[in-house]
Amino acid sequence: MTMAVANTNTENWKGRLRARGLRATPSTLATLQCLEQRGQAMSHDDLTQTFGDQAPDRVTLYRILERLVQAGIVQRYTDSTRTQRFALIERVVGLFECDNCHHVMPIEHDPALDAAIEIVKSHLTGHGISEREITLSSHGICPDCNRTQTK
C-alpha cells in the first residue's frame, strides 16, 4: 500500500475527520483506508509493514492512531500478548483471538450483540457506574485450527 490515497471513500473520510476537528492528512487517510481494506484489527507493526517504505515514522503513526481512538473512529484492543490492535469502530464490536495461533479476528456488528452491550451499559448505570467503553473480547479456537485438530 502506498501513502497516495485514491479511494472513493476518501471524501467520506475527509468529512468525518473534519467533523471531529481532525486534519485529513495523507497519512491519516492512508491509515483509515488500510484499516478499512484489511477488515481486521491491525497492530502498529502490521500497519507499518503494510505501508512499507511509505510508512510514516513510528511516532507519527502512534499519534494518528491515538487521535483516531480519541475521536471515536477507531477502537483500540489489547490482545493476550499485550499487543495493541486497532480497528474501525463501525465494523467491529470486539475481537476473537485464537488460543493456538493467536490470530485476531474482528467480531462484526450484529443487532443481537449491540443489544447485549446496551444491557451491560444499563446494568452498569444502574449500579452507579459511568462506563467509558465496553470492549468485547473472546478467546477460543479459530476455524483453521479447528480443521487442523480434526484431521
ABEGO torsion letter per residue (X at the ends): XBABBBBAAAAAAAAAAAAAGBBBBAAAAAAAAAAAAAGBBBBAAAAAAAAEAABBBAAAAAAAAAAAAAAGABBBBBBAAGBBBBBBAAABABBBBBAAAGBBBBBBBBAAAAAAAAAAAAAAAAAGBBBABBBBBBBEBBAAAAAAAAX
